[in-house]
Amino acid sequence: MAKSENIVWHDSKVTKEERQKLNGHKSAVLWFTGLSGSGKSTVSVELEKELYKQGVHTYRLDGDNVRHGLNKNLGFSPEDRKENIRRIGEVAKLMVDAGLFTLTAFISPYREDRDAVRELLDDGEFIEVFVKASVEACEARDPKGLYKKARAGEIKGFTGIDAPYEEPGNPEITVETDQQSLEESVQQIVDYLKENGYL
């Protein structure tokens, strides 16, 4: 798969652990996955704001935002979805090395692709956050009007309608956004980070 030849990894004189010590907290990826409209972006935005208030160094990678730049040459075929997640995984790995909590909000419908990102990182650095909501709840919200377009046949291969979504088998965190408030979802994640020694 690699097309580059004659390349050698160049180590830094500052380690990830030293960056974490400077920041006063560990670094990890909080990988938000769920259906379109489940609340991935909404929860990750509020969580980032809360962590910032607590002095935690973060960066948020959002699906649509990344497709405006880094991944603007990718569509939504299974192959492009796989490459989209692969690239995000590599970027997230660099951000973890920089000592940041990296919040990623991507549908990432395939378990295999999420597991591949987990494999890029050291143990404990990939925290899968399943943003769980029924298709009915997501379709009722439909913040971008995508379900309506999918039902009208204007969008093909839409996750949850005519393309699969593979739920996480054993996520570190599950927030049920059709059952709990935004504040409760954010607090649940903050509590997990504190209880597990990340903060």
C-alpha positions as CSV (number, residue, x, y, z in Angstrom):
1,M,0.0,0.0,0.0
2,A,2.9,2.4,0.8
3,K,4.1,4.2,-2.3
4,S,6.9,6.1,-0.6
5,E,10.4,4.6,-0.8
6,N,13.7,5.5,0.9
7,I,12.0,7.1,3.9
8,V,13.2,6.9,7.5
9,W,11.2,7.8,10.7
10,H,12.9,10.8,12.4
11,D,12.5,10.8,16.1
12,S,11.9,13.9,18.2
13,K,13.9,14.8,21.3
14,V,10.6,15.4,23.1
15,T,8.6,12.3,24.0
16,K,4.9,11.9,24.2
17,E,5.3,11.2,27.9
18,E,7.1,14.5,28.4
19,R,4.4,16.4,26.5
20,Q,1.7,14.7,28.7
21,K,3.7,15.7,31.8
22,L,3.9,19.3,30.6
23,N,0.1,19.3,29.9
24,G,-0.7,17.7,33.3
25,H,-2.8,14.9,31.8
26,K,-2.6,11.8,29.6
27,S,-3.5,11.9,25.9
28,A,-5.9,9.6,24.0
29,V,-8.4,9.5,21.2
30,L,-12.1,9.7,22.1
31,W,-13.6,8.0,19.0
32,F,-17.2,9.0,18.7
33,T,-19.1,6.6,16.4
34,G,-22.8,6.4,15.7
35,L,-25.5,7.0,13.1
36,S,-25.9,10.3,11.3
37,G,-27.9,12.5,13.7
38,S,-27.1,10.5,16.8
39,G,-25.3,13.4,18.4
40,K,-21.6,12.7,17.8
41,S,-20.7,16.2,16.8
42,T,-23.0,17.8,19.4
43,V,-21.6,15.7,22.3
44,S,-18.0,16.1,21.2
45,V,-18.4,19.9,20.9
46,E,-19.8,20.2,24.4
47,L,-17.2,17.7,25.8
48,E,-14.4,19.7,24.3
49,K,-15.7,22.9,25.8
50,E,-16.0,21.2,29.2
51,L,-12.5,19.7,29.0
52,Y,-11.1,23.1,28.0
53,K,-12.7,24.7,31.1
54,Q,-10.8,22.1,33.1
55,G,-7.5,23.0,31.5
56,V,-7.3,19.9,29.3
57,H,-5.5,20.3,25.9
58,T,-7.8,19.0,23.1
59,Y,-8.5,19.1,19.4
60,R,-11.7,17.9,17.7
61,L,-11.8,16.3,14.3
62,D,-15.3,16.3,12.8
63,G,-16.4,14.2,9.8
64,D,-17.7,17.1,7.7
65,N,-14.9,19.4,8.6
66,V,-12.2,16.9,7.6
67,R,-13.9,16.3,4.3
68,H,-13.6,20.0,3.5
69,G,-9.8,19.7,3.5
70,L,-7.7,16.6,4.2
71,N,-10.2,14.2,2.8
72,K,-12.0,16.3,0.2
73,N,-11.0,13.9,-2.5
74,L,-13.0,11.0,-0.9
75,G,-16.6,10.1,-1.4
76,F,-18.8,7.6,0.5
77,S,-18.1,4.3,-1.2
78,P,-17.0,1.5,1.2
79,E,-13.4,2.0,-0.1
80,D,-13.5,5.8,0.4
81,R,-15.0,5.4,3.8
82,K,-12.2,3.0,4.8
83,E,-9.5,5.5,3.5
84,N,-11.3,8.3,5.3
85,I,-11.1,6.5,8.6
86,R,-7.5,5.4,8.0
87,R,-6.3,8.9,7.4
88,I,-8.2,10.2,10.5
89,G,-6.6,7.4,12.5
90,E,-3.1,8.5,11.4
91,V,-3.8,12.2,12.2
92,A,-5.3,11.2,15.6
93,K,-2.2,9.2,16.4
94,L,0.0,12.2,15.7
95,M,-2.2,14.4,18.0
96,V,-2.0,11.8,20.8
97,D,1.8,11.9,20.4
98,A,1.5,15.7,20.7
99,G,-0.1,15.2,24.1
100,L,-3.6,16.1,23.2
101,F,-7.0,14.6,23.8
102,T,-8.3,14.1,20.3
103,L,-12.1,14.0,19.9
104,T,-13.1,12.4,16.6
105,A,-16.8,12.5,15.4
106,F,-17.2,10.2,12.4
107,I,-20.0,7.7,11.6
108,S,-17.2,5.2,10.9
109,P,-19.8,2.4,10.2
110,Y,-17.4,-0.5,9.9
111,R,-16.1,-2.2,13.0
112,E,-13.0,-3.4,11.1
113,D,-12.0,0.2,10.3
114,R,-12.4,1.4,13.9
115,D,-10.4,-1.6,15.2
116,A,-7.7,-0.8,12.7
117,V,-7.4,2.7,14.3
118,R,-7.3,1.2,17.7
119,E,-4.3,-1.0,16.6
120,L,-2.4,2.2,15.6
121,L,-2.4,3.4,19.1
122,D,-0.9,2.2,22.4
123,D,-3.0,0.4,24.9
124,G,-5.5,2.7,26.6
125,E,-5.1,5.4,24.0
126,F,-8.3,4.6,22.0
127,I,-11.5,5.2,23.8
128,E,-14.5,4.2,21.7
129,V,-17.6,6.2,22.5
130,F,-20.7,4.7,21.0
131,V,-23.3,7.5,20.6
132,K,-26.3,5.3,20.6
133,A,-29.7,6.4,19.3
134,S,-32.3,4.6,17.3
135,V,-32.7,5.2,13.6
136,E,-36.1,6.6,14.3
137,A,-34.7,9.1,16.7
138,C,-31.9,10.1,14.3
139,E,-34.4,10.4,11.4
140,A,-36.7,12.5,13.5
141,R,-33.8,14.9,14.3
142,D,-32.4,14.8,10.8
143,P,-30.3,18.0,11.4
144,K,-28.8,18.0,7.8
145,G,-31.9,16.7,6.0
146,L,-30.0,13.7,4.9
147,Y,-32.5,11.0,5.9
148,K,-35.2,12.8,3.9
149,K,-32.9,12.8,0.9
150,A,-32.0,9.1,1.5
151,R,-35.7,8.2,1.7
152,A,-36.3,10.1,-1.5
153,G,-33.6,8.2,-3.3
154,E,-31.4,11.3,-3.7
155,I,-28.6,9.7,-1.5
156,K,-27.5,6.2,-2.2
157,G,-25.5,4.1,0.4
158,F,-26.7,6.1,3.4
159,T,-25.8,4.5,6.7
160,G,-28.8,3.1,8.6
161,I,-31.1,3.3,5.5
162,D,-29.4,1.3,2.7
163,A,-25.9,0.9,4.0
164,P,-24.9,-1.0,7.2
165,Y,-23.8,0.4,10.5
166,E,-21.9,-2.1,12.7
167,E,-22.4,-1.2,16.3
168,P,-19.4,-1.5,18.6
169,G,-19.1,-4.8,20.3
170,N,-17.5,-3.6,23.4
171,P,-17.1,0.2,23.5
172,E,-15.4,1.8,26.5
173,I,-18.3,4.3,26.8
174,T,-21.9,4.2,25.5
175,V,-24.0,7.3,25.7
176,E,-27.7,7.0,24.8
177,T,-28.6,10.4,23.4
178,D,-32.2,9.5,22.9
179,Q,-32.5,8.6,26.6
180,Q,-30.2,11.1,28.4
181,S,-29.5,14.8,28.2
182,L,-26.5,16.4,26.5
183,E,-25.2,17.4,30.0
184,E,-25.6,13.8,31.2
185,S,-23.7,12.4,28.2
186,V,-20.8,14.8,28.7
187,Q,-20.6,14.2,32.4
188,Q,-20.6,10.4,31.8
189,I,-17.5,10.8,29.6
190,V,-15.7,13.2,32.0
191,D,-16.4,10.7,34.8
192,Y,-14.9,7.9,32.8
193,L,-11.7,9.9,32.1
194,K,-11.3,10.8,35.8
195,E,-12.1,7.3,37.1
196,N,-9.6,5.7,34.6
197,G,-6.7,8.1,35.4
198,Y,-6.7,10.1,32.2
199,L,-7.3,13.4,34.0
